[in-house]
Amino acid sequence: MESANPQSTFTPIGVKIMPTFQPPSNRLVAAIVYDQLCSFEFGCAVEIFGLPRPELGDDWYRFVTCAAEPGPLRAIGGFTVQADASLDALASAGTIIVPGWKGADIPPSAELLEALRTAHAAGARLLTICSGVFVLAAAGLLDGQRVTTHWRYADKLQRLYPKLKVDPNVLYVDAGSILTSAGSAAGLDLCLHLVRRDFGAAIANQVARRLVLAPHRNGGQAQFIESPILPERHGRLADLIGRLSARMHEPLNIESMAQIAAMSPRTLMRRFQEATGKTPMEWLIDVRVERARELLEQSSLAIEQIAARCGFGTAASLRHHFRRKLQLSPIGYRQRFARDSAQAEPG
């Protein structure tokens, strides 16, 4: 089955150049395994990086499991895991994954912490899923950095490690050589993001299709968790959101949205905030940025054309909101994530 977020049918136009992404020189991915292993988080790492993918050639990742302690290593669900190697193998890895941890109050061993510090100092990327962030925090590798974890653990992480900048509202944070994700399923979002970063959008989408998974959830790199709209309580708003999504290219303001919803502007503002956690205009800008991101990835439309299709009106307005939301210019995003990088325009 194809992904629930199918590719656009836009035909690329203009002059094309080779994609700007480069696969990592060290493609060995090491996953830490430990007693009381978080099974789902570990499965995310295996599914993305550990499955053979001969259709992608010899440049795909290599995968190894490294035992954080002597066995047997029991995983949640009643099975045991036999690791491929000891912590010594981390010294050879280009990417190291900490798939959850056995508890925020359970300190990692000194050997594990030192192995992670040494590997990171040597250039390894460190990726955590859910509570795995507590391991890197204990190693002192996150001080002063913006990180995330499951919302249930966010306050505790901040209390235990006050030098961290814990953001509980995002699905993941990519800080370059250290990447952290929120709750368990957000680990898949982060792992796919890393594939996208290493191999480009087309390969990431191909992996996502095999998983029957959307290549990315709303928000691109700044992937904010949105409050769900419950049809039984917000039926009129749910219908309004569907209509606004189809008309995002039109010039819309609070008054026109209230007219579409058959509400007063004040009532619309209040109910929209209750349902989504955002004002109507904040939500509309997010949707427009998301659509612009898709067009940048999947087409060679000029920035002015994308701005018009997404309802920003001008390229300057698109650039402003895109940078504010995703910390990248539209051209910078296209060069990093497009299937085929289009001829560069001023960003």
Secondary structure, DSSP 8 states (H G I E B T S, - for coil): ---SS--------S-B---S----S--EEEEEE-TTB-HHHHHHHIIIIIS--GGG-TTS-EEEEEESSSS-EEETTTEEE--SB-GGGGGG-SEEEEE--S-TTS---HHHHHHHHHHHHTT-EEEEEGGGHHHHHHTT--TT-EE---HHHHHHHHHH-TTSEE-TTBSEEE-SSEEEE-STTHHHHHHHHHHHHHH-HHHHHHHHHHTT--SS-TTTTS-B------HHHHHHHHHHHHHHHHTTTS---HHHHHHHHTS-HHHHHHHHHHHHSS-HHHHHHHHHHHHHHHHHHH----HHHHHHHHT--SHHHHHHHHHHHHSS-HHHHHHHH-SS-B-----
